[in-house]
Amino acid sequence: MTNGRRSLIRWLLGGGIFSSIASFLYPVTRFIMPPNVPEAAVNEVVAGKVQMLQPNAAAIVKFGNKPVLLIRASETEWKALTAVCTHLNCTVQYKDDTHQIWCACHNGFYDLGGKVLSGPPPKPLEEFVVRIRGDEVVITRGA
């Protein structure tokens, strides 16, 4: 009978230890490998009012969960490009003195069409379509 009690105690202790380890490892694994949550598809964003940017100025606006560099090149010309450098995902900025887009991480330069001019970026920036609706600036994906 003592052998039966010992095996019951071993079984209970082993189960308790296993449960403790599992209760620790489960949240750790969920943290390391989060579930795939699909991103909401955003095809159009109202970036603001026309008056918010003067000619030869830029601002970073959100397009879904991604930053977009909105540039007012002249009184009537607007450009919108992804604000993430294609080299190492740094945020780019507009240099109004040279009319170029600059990545400060490794001194990469793009033109206003997103084409790489110099530096390490391997690909051009993604370009968006800018439309003016009344007094609002609207950025859309594609044509």
Number of C-alpha atoms within 10 A of each C-alpha: 5 7 8 9 10 11 11 12 12 12 12 12 12 12 12 12 12 11 12 11 11 12 11 10 12 10 11 11 10 10 10 8 9 8 8 6 6 6 8 8 9 11 12 16 16 17 20 14 14 16 10 13 16 13 15 17 16 22 17 20 20 15 20 14 11 11 17 24 24 26 26 20 18 12 11 8 12 20 20 27 24 23 27 19 27 20 16 13 12 14 18 25 21 24 15 14 7 9 15 16 28 23 25 13 14 14 11 20 24 23 17 19 16 19 16 19 15 13 14 17 21 13 13 18 23 18 20 21 15 24 15 14 11 9 10 15 19 19 25 18 15 11 6
